[in-house]
Amino acid sequence: MGVYLGLDILPWEIESAEWEGFYDEVMKIINAFPLPVLRLGYEEKFGYRRLLLSRNPESQNERGRYLAICGDARTGHCAEQFVIFRDLQVYRKRYEPDDSQVKKPKRKNQAGWPILLREEDSVRVFYEKTQSRPSHDLIWSIVTLAENLFPGRACATGNLNARRWQETLQWLESVTGRRLQKPLLLDAERLWYAFGTAFTALERAQKVTEKLVGGPAPFYSFLKLKDPALLRVLVKNRLKEYNSRTVGALSECLYILDGTEDLRFLVEVACLEPDGPRWELTDVLSSAYYLGAFVPEGKALDATLAVGFLPAEFLPEYYHTDFYLEKELACRQVAEVTGLPVQKIEEMILEIEKENKTDSNKEGKEEIPFYTADSEQPSPDKPDHTGEPASRTPQVEIPYPQELINTLKEQVAAIGKNWDSSTLHHLVAAIASKKNVVLTEEAWKIVDEEKDPDLLAVILGIMNNYHKFERATNVIEFILKQLPDIKESWENGRPWKYPGRHRPIPLH
């Protein structure tokens, strides 16, 4: 589970010079991005491998120069790393499992066909988690640029609608000076024409609904004008995949109402068509009621976006339609297509309302928590969720760790080493490598420049209790920046007061 973005290409349909130009333009986009990016890399230190977060997005290995992005330095939020190599041969060689030789696509007669029809020839540049972190917008910009530079030869994939992308597209156009299209998998009409005539109309429609990111509602709107008969067949087939009382059925009803804005159509295909699913009318009306079809308020602005690391469908506001129909008119329309009296339809909806009100009043009803995309640490000048300034939260006092230092001194003496910065730096490098500690280049510089063996012992104790999660890294980096204040407090015989809102990593 997570929020992903990906990029697939047809490397044999792209010239090396074109790809290098794309690489150089990506570098310009990175430099123009409002947040400084982070790259996860490593360096050798005292014979050990040390992981670091660098603000330089470019590096090099045996396959040549590459750009890598795993997060941003301002918020400190990281996810998985996205890598682009400048040498197109890196991707062409992926046709051979052992990379022993380069092999061109098998189906030469398909040259010129779009990438969606040649998935067996496509190569994945990356497909990693962004978890909807701020750097998601930068990766979205990169995959969108690739599609526009290599039409039919590149395809952006993943949760392309996980954040509001319209503003990002405008920003990308301003940076590149180009008029750009949104990713193909967000565009129902372009996706329809991209599949060409390689399939029957129904097969083509089914493929569009499978590929379209964010659900088929926009495609239903397109087919309503282009081919209403095909729309009817497609929707019937999709509805027959579900039991009427399942989440899948509810989702499909949501797409139909949003896409067609026609309750009569939903009732016809779901309940009345001889070759349809033949659902009970009360189930369809119950779905429409639950989706908010009879209340004027539309769905929340962020209802279709990913929130934090949870896909939007895990939130109740996701199941809300923008389609609205007054109940009286709805009853008349349903009566027209079913032949039932209007009063009978009114009674059905009234009973549904009563059932929903009863359910909402049941004791022990689970409350839905509130999720946010980014959890920001309150600053001393900013109130936290309690309404109290963060500076008033209880402070944790950390006394001079005499027991820890004495124990380490004994262990160092036992192996015949001196208690000095050289010995402690070697030990820090060893434990950091063993625990896979990830710190920024700035933090590692503080460690390297520290000469006090007692403070280095503190760093060693913190790293020995390191667990790879974001808050632990933030705590370590914060403490490293406070080393002069820590030293002054301990030299004056006072414990150092840790001002954070969470208990720091223990020193043992």
C-alpha positions in Angstrom: 0.0 0.0 0.0 1.3 3.4 -0.8 1.5 6.3 -3.3 3.7 5.5 -6.4 4.9 7.3 -9.5 6.6 5.6 -12.4 8.0 6.1 -15.9 8.1 3.5 -18.7 9.9 4.1 -22.1 10.6 2.5 -25.4 14.4 3.0 -25.4 14.9 1.9 -29.0 12.4 4.6 -30.2 14.4 7.3 -28.5 17.7 8.7 -29.7 20.6 9.0 -27.3 21.0 12.7 -27.8 17.2 13.1 -27.1 17.6 11.3 -23.8 20.6 13.4 -22.8 18.6 16.5 -23.6 15.8 15.2 -21.4 18.3 14.5 -18.6 19.7 18.0 -18.8 16.2 19.5 -18.7 15.4 17.4 -15.7 18.4 18.9 -13.9 17.0 22.4 -14.7 13.6 21.4 -13.3 15.2 20.1 -10.1 17.2 23.4 -9.7 14.0 25.4 -10.2 11.9 23.3 -7.7 11.0 25.4 -4.7 12.4 22.8 -2.3 16.0 21.6 -2.2 16.1 17.9 -3.1 17.9 15.1 -1.3 19.7 12.2 -2.8 20.5 9.0 -0.8 24.0 8.0 -1.4 27.0 6.6 0.5 30.7 7.2 1.1 33.6 5.3 2.6 34.7 6.3 6.0 37.5 4.5 7.9 36.8 1.4 5.8 33.1 1.5 6.4 30.2 2.4 4.2 28.3 5.4 5.4 24.8 6.4 4.2 24.1 10.1 3.6 21.5 12.5 2.2 23.1 14.9 -0.2 21.7 18.1 -1.6 23.5 17.4 -4.9 21.0 15.3 -7.0 23.7 14.1 -9.4 26.2 11.3 -8.8 28.0 8.7 -10.8 28.7 5.0 -10.8 29.8 2.2 -13.1 26.8 2.9 -15.4 27.6 6.6 -15.7 26.1 9.9 -14.5 22.7 9.8 -12.8 20.1 11.9 -11.0 18.5 10.7 -7.8 15.7 12.1 -5.7 14.4 10.6 -2.4 12.9 13.7 -0.7 13.5 17.3 0.1 15.8 19.1 2.6 13.4 21.7 3.8 10.7 19.4 5.3 13.1 16.4 5.7 10.4 14.1 4.4 11.8 11.3 2.3 10.4 8.3 0.5 11.9 5.9 -2.0 14.6 7.0 -4.4 13.9 7.8 -8.1 16.9 7.4 -10.4 17.5 8.5 -14.0 20.7 7.6 -15.9 22.0 9.9 -18.5 23.2 7.1 -20.8 20.2 5.6 -22.7 22.2 2.3 -23.1 21.4 1.6 -19.4 17.8 1.1 -20.4 18.4 -0.6 -23.8 20.6 -3.3 -22.1 17.7 -4.2 -19.9 16.3 -6.3 -22.8 18.9 -8.9 -21.9 18.7 -10.4 -18.4 22.5 -10.8 -18.1 23.2 -7.5 -19.9 25.7 -9.4 -22.0 24.5 -7.8 -25.2 22.0 -5.4 -26.5 18.8 -6.8 -28.0 16.3 -4.8 -29.9 12.5 -5.4 -29.6 11.2 -8.6 -31.2 8.2 -7.1 -33.0 9.8 -4.9 -35.6 6.5 -4.5 -37.4 5.2 -2.6 -34.4 7.7 0.2 -34.9 5.8 3.5 -34.5 3.0 2.0 -32.4 2.4 3.8 -29.0 3.9 2.4 -25.9 0.5 1.3 -24.6 0.4 -1.2 -27.4 4.0 -2.4 -26.9 4.2 -3.1 -23.2 6.4 -6.1 -23.8 9.0 -3.8 -25.4 8.8 -1.1 -22.7 11.5 -0.6 -20.1 10.8 0.8 -16.6 13.0 3.8 -15.7 11.5 3.8 -12.2 8.4 3.0 -10.2 8.8 4.0 -6.6 6.8 5.3 -3.6 6.5 9.0 -3.1 4.0 8.6 -0.2 2.5 11.9 -1.4 5.5 13.7 0.1 6.3 17.2 -1.3 8.8 15.8 -3.7 5.9 13.9 -5.3 5.2 17.1 -7.3 8.8 17.1 -8.7 8.7 13.5 -9.8 5.2 14.1 -11.3 6.8 17.0 -13.3 9.6 14.8 -14.5 7.4 12.0 -15.8 5.0 14.5 -17.4 7.9 16.2 -19.2 9.1 12.8 -20.4 5.7 12.0 -21.9 5.6 15.3 -23.7 9.1 15.1 -25.0 8.7 11.5 -26.2 5.0 11.1 -27.2 4.0 7.5 -27.7 7.5 6.4 -26.5 7.1 7.3 -22.8 4.3 6.7 -20.3 3.9 8.2 -16.9 2.3 5.7 -14.5 1.2 5.3 -10.8 -0.9 7.6 -8.6 -0.8 10.5 -10.9 -3.8 12.2 -9.2 -2.5 11.7 -5.6 -1.9 15.4 -5.3 -3.5 18.4 -7.0 -1.5 18.3 -10.3 -3.1 21.3 -12.1 -0.9 23.8 -10.3 2.1 21.6 -10.8 1.5 21.4 -14.6 1.3 25.2 -14.7 4.6 25.5 -12.8 6.2 23.0 -15.1 5.1 25.0 -18.2 6.5 28.2 -16.7 9.9 26.5 -16.0 10.3 24.8 -19.3 8.6 27.4 -21.5 6.6 24.7 -23.2 2.9 24.1 -23.7 2.5 20.7 -22.1 -0.3 18.1 -21.9 -1.2 16.3 -18.7 -0.2 12.6 -18.5 -2.0 10.3 -20.9 -3.4 8.1 -18.1 -5.3 11.2 -16.7 -6.9 12.0 -20.1 -9.8 9.8 -21.1 -10.2 11.1 -24.6 -6.6 10.9 -25.6 -6.4 7.5 -24.0 -9.3 6.3 -26.2 -7.5 7.4 -29.4 -4.1 6.2 -28.2 -5.4 2.6 -28.4 -6.3 3.2 -32.1 -8.1 0.4 -34.0 -6.1 -2.5 -32.6 -9.1 -3.8 -30.7 -12.9 -4.0 -30.9 -14.8 -1.0 -29.6 -15.7 -2.8 -26.4 -12.1 -4.1 -25.8 -10.8 -0.7 -26.4 -13.3 0.8 -23.9 -12.4 -1.8 -21.3 -8.7 -1.1 -21.7 -9.3 2.7 -21.2 -11.2 2.0 -18.0 -8.4 -0.3 -16.8 -5.6 2.3 -17.5 -7.4 5.6 -16.6 -6.1 6.9 -13.3 -8.7 8.0 -10.9 -11.6 5.9 -12.1 -13.7 5.8 -15.3 -16.0 8.7 -14.6 -14.4 11.0 -17.2 -14.5 8.2 -19.8 -18.2 7.7 -19.1 -18.7 11.4 -19.8 -16.8 11.1 -23.1 -18.7 8.0 -24.2 -22.0 9.5 -23.3 -21.5 11.9 -26.2 -19.3 9.8 -28.5 -21.1 6.4 -28.3 -24.0 6.0 -25.9 -24.6 2.4 -27.0 -21.1 1.4 -26.2 -21.3 3.1 -22.8 -24.4 1.1 -21.9 -22.7 -2.2 -22.8 -19.5 -1.3 -21.0 -21.3 -0.2 -17.8 -23.5 -3.3 -17.7 -20.4 -5.6 -18.0 -18.6 -3.7 -15.2 -21.7 -3.8 -12.9 -22.0 -7.5 -13.4 -18.6 -8.0 -11.8 -20.0 -7.0 -8.4 -22.6 -8.0 -5.8 -24.9 -4.9 -5.3 -24.0 -4.6 -1.6 -20.2 -4.4 -2.0 -17.7 -1.6 -1.9 -16.9 -2.3 -5.6 -20.5 -1.8 -6.5 -20.6 1.4 -4.6 -17.5 2.7 -6.4 -19.0 1.8 -9.8 -22.2 3.6 -8.9 -20.1 6.6 -7.9 -18.3 6.6 -11.3 -21.6 6.3 -13.2 -23.3 9.1 -11.4 -20.3 11.4 -11.7 -19.7 10.5 -15.3 -23.2 10.4 -16.7 -25.1 12.6 -14.3 -28.1 10.4 -15.0 -29.9 8.4 -12.3 -32.3 6.9 -14.8 -29.4 5.5 -16.8 -28.0 3.9 -13.6 -31.4 2.3 -12.7 -31.8 1.0 -16.2 -28.5 -0.7 -16.6 -28.3 -1.9 -13.0 -31.9 -3.1 -12.6 -33.8 -3.4 -15.8 -31.6 -4.5 -18.7 -32.3 -8.2 -19.4 -28.6 -8.9 -19.8 -27.5 -6.6 -16.9 -26.8 -7.5 -13.3 -30.5 -7.2 -12.3 -29.8 -5.6 -9.0 -32.7 -4.8 -6.6 -34.0 -1.3 -7.0 -33.7 -0.6 -3.3 -29.9 -1.4 -3.5 -29.3 1.1 -6.2 -31.3 3.8 -4.5 -29.5 3.0 -1.3 -26.1 3.5 -3.1 -27.3 6.8 -4.6 -28.4 8.0 -1.2 -25.2 6.9 0.5 -23.2 8.7 -2.2 -25.0 11.9 -1.5 -26.9 12.1 -4.8 -29.9 13.7 -3.1 -28.0 16.5 -1.2 -26.7 19.6 -2.9 -23.2 19.5 -1.3 -20.6 18.0 -3.6 -17.5 16.1 -2.6 -14.7 17.7 -0.6 -11.9 19.3 -2.6 -9.3 16.7 -1.6 -11.7 13.8 -1.7 -10.1 12.1 -4.7 -6.5 12.7 -3.5 -4.3 10.4 -1.6 -4.0 11.5 2.0 -0.7 10.7 3.7 0.2 7.2 2.7 -3.5 6.0 2.5 -5.2 5.9 -0.8 -8.3 8.1 -1.0 -10.7 5.1 -1.0 -10.0 4.5 2.6 -11.7 7.8 3.5 -15.5 8.1 3.7 -15.5 11.4 1.8 -14.2 9.6 -1.2 -17.6 8.0 -1.6 -19.4 11.2 -2.4 -20.7 12.2 -5.8 -20.8 15.6 -7.4 -24.1 14.6 -9.0 -27.2 16.1 -7.4 -30.9 15.5 -8.0 -33.8 16.7 -5.8 -35.5 13.7 -4.2 -38.9 14.6 -5.7 -37.4 14.7 -9.2 -35.4 11.6 -8.6 -38.6 9.7 -7.6 -40.4 10.8 -10.8 -37.5 9.8 -13.0 -37.1 6.4 -11.4 -40.9 5.9 -11.6 -40.8 6.7 -15.3 -38.2 4.0 -16.1 -39.5 1.3 -13.8 -43.2 1.8 -14.2 -43.7 1.9 -10.4 -45.8 4.6 -8.7 -44.0 7.7 -7.6 -45.3 7.1 -4.1 -43.7 3.7 -4.0 -40.3 5.2 -4.9 -40.8 7.9 -2.2 -41.5 5.2 0.4 -38.3 3.3 -0.6 -36.1 6.4 -0.2 -37.8 7.3 3.1 -37.1 3.8 4.4 -33.4 4.1 3.3 -33.2 7.4 5.1 -34.5 5.9 8.3 -32.1 3.0 8.1 -29.1 5.3 7.6 -30.2 7.5 10.6 -30.6 4.4 12.7 -27.1 3.2 11.8 -25.6 6.6 12.5 -27.1 6.7 16.0 -25.9 3.2 17.1 -23.8 3.2 20.2 -20.1 2.6 19.7 -20.0 3.9 16.2 -16.4 4.2 15.0 -15.2 7.7 14.4 -13.1 8.4 11.3 -9.8 9.9 12.2 -8.5 13.0 10.5 -5.5 12.4 8.3 -3.1 15.0 6.9 -0.6 14.7 4.1 2.3 16.2 6.1 2.8 16.1 9.8 4.6 19.3 10.8 6.5 19.5 14.1 5.3 22.5 16.1 7.9 25.1 16.6 8.4 27.1 19.9 6.5 30.0 18.3 3.7 27.8 16.9 0.8 26.2 18.9 0.5 22.5 18.8 -2.8 20.6 18.5 -3.6 21.2 22.1 -3.6 24.9 21.6 -0.7 25.5 23.9 2.6 26.9 22.6 5.2 24.1 22.0 7.6 25.9 24.3 5.4 25.1 27.3 5.5 21.3 26.7 7.5 19.4 29.4 11.3 19.3 28.7 13.4 16.2 29.0 16.6 16.6 31.0 19.6 14.6 29.9 22.4 14.4 32.5 26.0 13.7 31.7 26.1 10.0 30.7 28.8 9.0 33.1 28.0 5.3 33.2 27.9 5.0 29.4 31.2 6.8 29.0 32.9 4.7 31.8 31.7 1.5 30.2 33.0 2.6 26.7 36.3 3.6 28.2 36.8 0.1 29.7 35.9 -1.5 26.4 38.3 0.7 24.5 41.1 0.0 26.9 40.4 -3.7 26.7 41.2 -3.7 23.0 44.3 -1.7 23.5 43.1 1.6 22.0 43.3 5.2 23.3 40.3 7.2 24.5 40.6 9.9 21.8 38.7 11.3 18.9 40.5 9.0 16.4 39.3 5.8 18.2 35.8 7.2 18.7 35.5 8.3 15.1 36.3 4.7 14.0 33.7 3.3 16.4 31.1 5.8 15.2 31.8 4.8 11.6 31.5 1.1 12.5 28.2 1.4 14.3 26.7 3.8 11.7 27.5 1.2 9.0 26.1 -1.7 11.0 22.8 0.2 11.9 22.5 1.8 8.4 22.2 5.2 10.0 21.2 7.8 7.4 22.1 11.4 8.0 22.5 14.6 5.9 25.9 15.6 4.7 25.7 18.6 7.1 25.1 16.2 10.1 28.0 13.9 9.1 30.3 17.0 8.8 29.4 17.9 12.4 30.4 14.3 13.5 33.7 14.4 11.5 34.7 17.8 13.0 33.9 16.9 16.6 37.1 16.2 18.6 35.7 15.7 22.1 35.8 11.9 22.7 33.0 12.2 25.4 30.7 13.8 23.0 31.6 11.3 20.3 30.7 8.6 22.9 27.2 10.3 23.2 26.9 10.1 19.4 27.9 6.5 19.5 25.3 5.7 22.1 22.6 7.4 20.1 23.5 5.6 16.9 23.6 2.3 18.7 19.9 2.7 19.5 19.0 3.9 16.0 16.0 2.5 14.2 15.4 3.5 10.6 12.5 5.8 10.7 12.2 9.5 10.0 11.7 10.8 13.6 14.8 9.0 14.8 16.9 10.7 12.1 15.4 14.1 12.9 16.3 13.6 16.6 19.9 12.6 15.9 20.4 15.6 13.5 18.8 18.0 16.1 21.1 16.7 18.9 24.2 17.0 16.7 23.4 20.7 16.1 23.1 21.2 19.9 26.5 19.6 20.8 28.1 22.9 21.9 25.1 23.7 24.2 25.2 20.1 25.5 28.9 20.3 26.3 28.5 23.7 28.0 25.7 22.3 30.2 27.6 19.3 31.3 30.8 21.2 31.9 28.8 23.5 34.3 27.4 20.5 36.1 23.9 20.8 34.7 21.8 18.3 32.7 21.1 19.4 29.2 17.4 20.1 28.6 16.1 18.5 25.5 13.4 20.8 24.2 11.7 18.3 21.8 8.1 17.1 22.2 9.2 13.4 22.0 11.5 11.4 24.2 15.0 11.3 22.5 16.8 8.1 21.6 18.2 6.6 24.9 22.0 6.7 25.5 22.7 3.1 26.3 
